[in-house]
Amino acid sequence: MTSILQRLSNVSVVTPAELEIDLEVDETGATFAENATLKAEAFLKASGMLSVADDSGLVVDALHGAPGIYSARYGGPGRSDDDRNALVLEELRPVPEALRTARFVCAIAIAEHGRETRVFEGTVEGLISREPIGDHGFGYDPIFYYAPFQRTFGEVDADLKATVSHRGNALRRAVPYLRELLTDDILGQR
């Protein structure tokens, strides 16, 4: 996300770590958008600066939307990415390929003083493979099969994945709003 944001002119992107902000935000929302908003608003309050935050995860239709907003914590604490992938694959073992539909979802929230927090969402559709394939990416990438590439996200490099990913799609939707905020700031209209 940082690399795309740095392409905006007249903007310096800094991370919370660079600002020495060590903040753990409780993700108590019921949706990706609510969790992204909680994080963006918490970092706005902590930094005093326009803040961009995201929440994302895997939504599997045959699992009634799970792992969903619990993607990073699916199956309980202490599980690794490999453990979570194995759990999803086990739960889907009896499910035929045609019903293994899934999507990655990302919500990006932009919080700025004096403005309502805006949320931009992106998705990418795929299928859950029968086994993990590839060592690129992280999380559920090795089990997320993307038909146009005829590969899992675990088999493609980050640059190629970014052209179609849920996070990339959400961020591309957010960029015009960020440009608007920057223009307003430059013209002194805030």
KAZILIN-V725443 format. One record per residue. N is the residue number from 0. RES is the residue in three letters. PHI is phi in whole degrees, -180 to 180 (999 if undefined). PSI is psi in radians with two decimals (999 if undefined). Layout:
BEGIN
n = <N;N>
res = <RES;RES>
phi = <PHI;PHI>
psi = <PSI;PSI>
END
This chain:
BEGIN
n = <0;1;2;3;4;5;6;7;8;9;10;11;12;13;14;15;16;17;18;19;20;21;22;23;24;25;26;27;28;29;30;31;32;33;34;35;36;37;38;39;40;41;42;43;44;45;46;47;48;49;50;51;52;53;54;55;56;57;58;59;60;61;62;63;64;65;66;67;68;69;70;71;72;73;74;75;76;77;78;79;80;81;82;83;84;85;86;87;88;89;90;91;92;93;94;95;96;97;98;99;100;101;102;103;104;105;106;107;108;109;110;111;112;113;114;115;116;117;118;119;120;121;122;123;124;125;126;127;128;129;130;131;132;133;134;135;136;137;138;139;140;141;142;143;144;145;146;147;148;149;150;151;152;153;154;155;156;157;158;159;160;161;162;163;164;165;166;167;168;169;170;171;172;173;174;175;176;177;178;179;180;181;182;183;184;185;186;187;188;189>
res = <MET;THR;SER;ILE;LEU;GLN;ARG;LEU;SER;ASN;VAL;SER;VAL;VAL;THR;PRO;ALA;GLU;LEU;GLU;ILE;ASP;LEU;GLU;VAL;ASP;GLU;THR;GLY;ALA;THR;PHE;ALA;GLU;ASN;ALA;THR;LEU;LYS;ALA;GLU;ALA;PHE;LEU;LYS;ALA;SER;GLY;MET;LEU;SER;VAL;ALA;ASP;ASP;SER;GLY;LEU;VAL;VAL;ASP;ALA;LEU;HIS;GLY;ALA;PRO;GLY;ILE;TYR;SER;ALA;ARG;TYR;GLY;GLY;PRO;GLY;ARG;SER;ASP;ASP;ASP;ARG;ASN;ALA;LEU;VAL;LEU;GLU;GLU;LEU;ARG;PRO;VAL;PRO;GLU;ALA;LEU;ARG;THR;ALA;ARG;PHE;VAL;CYS;ALA;ILE;ALA;ILE;ALA;GLU;HIS;GLY;ARG;GLU;THR;ARG;VAL;PHE;GLU;GLY;THR;VAL;GLU;GLY;LEU;ILE;SER;ARG;GLU;PRO;ILE;GLY;ASP;HIS;GLY;PHE;GLY;TYR;ASP;PRO;ILE;PHE;TYR;TYR;ALA;PRO;PHE;GLN;ARG;THR;PHE;GLY;GLU;VAL;ASP;ALA;ASP;LEU;LYS;ALA;THR;VAL;SER;HIS;ARG;GLY;ASN;ALA;LEU;ARG;ARG;ALA;VAL;PRO;TYR;LEU;ARG;GLU;LEU;LEU;THR;ASP;ASP;ILE;LEU;GLY;GLN;ARG>
phi = <999;-60;-64;-70;-64;-69;-76;-70;-73;62;-134;-114;-98;-126;-93;-56;-61;-66;-92;59;-102;-113;-130;-106;-97;-70;-88;-98;-71;-95;-139;-60;-62;-65;-68;-63;-65;-56;-69;-61;-70;-66;-73;-61;-64;-73;-102;76;-118;-48;-128;-121;-140;-132;-140;-151;179;-101;-119;-110;-60;-67;-104;56;95;-73;-67;57;-67;-99;-52;-75;-120;-61;88;108;-68;84;-84;-88;-57;-61;-63;-67;-61;-62;-64;-61;-63;-64;-65;-97;-49;-81;-86;-67;-52;-61;-105;-95;-69;-157;-150;-90;-124;-135;-117;-113;-107;-121;-113;-144;-56;79;-132;-70;-64;-109;-124;-125;-114;-142;-137;-144;-92;-163;-132;-91;-70;-85;-153;-68;-137;100;-124;-87;71;-158;58;-90;-52;-68;-112;-99;-89;-110;-56;-59;-89;54;-154;-81;-64;-70;-101;-116;-76;-61;-65;-67;-59;-62;-70;-130;-68;-59;-67;-62;-63;-65;-67;-62;-71;-80;-57;-59;-67;-62;-62;-61;-62;-64;-63;-60;-66;-64;-85;70;-98;-110>
psi = <-0.71;-0.71;-0.66;-0.74;-0.59;-0.26;-0.28;2.34;2.68;0.54;2.43;2.16;2.20;2.54;2.82;-0.67;-0.70;-0.47;0.07;0.67;2.03;1.65;2.17;2.01;2.21;2.15;1.42;0.03;2.83;-0.10;2.89;-0.73;-0.74;-0.72;-0.70;-0.69;-0.77;-0.78;-0.81;-0.74;-0.61;-0.72;-0.56;-0.81;-0.72;-0.58;-0.45;0.15;2.69;2.34;2.41;2.22;2.73;2.85;2.41;2.91;-3.11;2.32;2.05;2.10;-0.79;-0.26;0.38;0.67;-0.15;2.76;-0.42;-2.36;-0.17;0.29;-0.77;-0.27;0.21;2.29;-0.04;2.98;2.69;-0.01;2.49;3.01;-0.76;-0.70;-0.77;-0.70;-0.77;-0.68;-0.81;-0.79;-0.70;-0.77;-0.49;0.00;-0.82;-0.03;2.20;2.74;-0.78;-0.38;0.20;0.56;2.53;2.94;2.60;2.41;2.42;2.35;2.22;2.17;2.44;2.05;2.31;2.49;2.36;0.11;2.64;2.41;2.31;2.53;2.38;2.28;2.63;2.63;2.87;2.28;2.52;-2.83;2.72;2.16;3.06;-0.34;2.75;2.37;2.20;2.71;0.28;2.84;-2.68;3.12;-2.19;0.09;-0.74;-0.26;0.05;1.84;2.18;1.87;-0.77;-0.52;-0.26;0.67;2.88;2.83;-0.41;-0.21;-0.06;2.64;2.88;-0.66;-0.76;-0.78;-0.70;-0.41;-0.35;-0.10;2.78;-0.74;-0.78;-0.74;-0.76;-0.76;-0.69;-0.59;-0.52;-0.45;-0.77;-0.66;-0.72;-0.71;-0.71;-0.79;-0.74;-0.73;-0.79;-0.70;-0.78;-0.68;0.00;0.57;0.33;999>
END
